[in-house]
Amino acid sequence: MSMVMPRERDAVSPESAEPRAAVEARLRRRDLSSRVRERLAMVKASLLGQDLATITAWTGRSARTVRRWLEQFARGGVEALADAPRR
């Protein structure tokens, strides 16, 4: 099974991702860490049609970082954006 890399203009495909409403609902939660909130905002922006360059500009993150989180979301949904467990 080959993995399709997102294009810069179409980072998260609405057909393969959870609906925008699920992302927005998660963003309304008060118990989110700032890192997860930022990742969800990246996904929401992509679902709204913002391109990779625009998302990198307002987040201050590299294209590689933004692309990685959008790919994580495409593979595993909202749950894939969580921080890894720490010791």
C-alpha positions, 0 to 999 in steps of 0.5 A: 500500500503506497502512501500518498504525500500531500501536495502543497496546495491540498495538504489534507484531503476532506475525503480522507480526513475527519470532518471539519466539525470534529476538528472544530469541536476539539478546538473548543475544548479547554483542556488542550495543550497549546501544542495540540491546539496549534496542530488542530488549527493547522488541520482546520486551516488546511481543511478550509483551503489554506495552502502550505505556505500560508499555514507555515507563515502564520504558525512560524513552523517549517513546511516540513513540520506542518506537512508532518502534522497534516499527514499524521491527521490524514492517517490517524485523525484527531487522535494522531495529533496528541503528544507522545507519552513522556516519562 
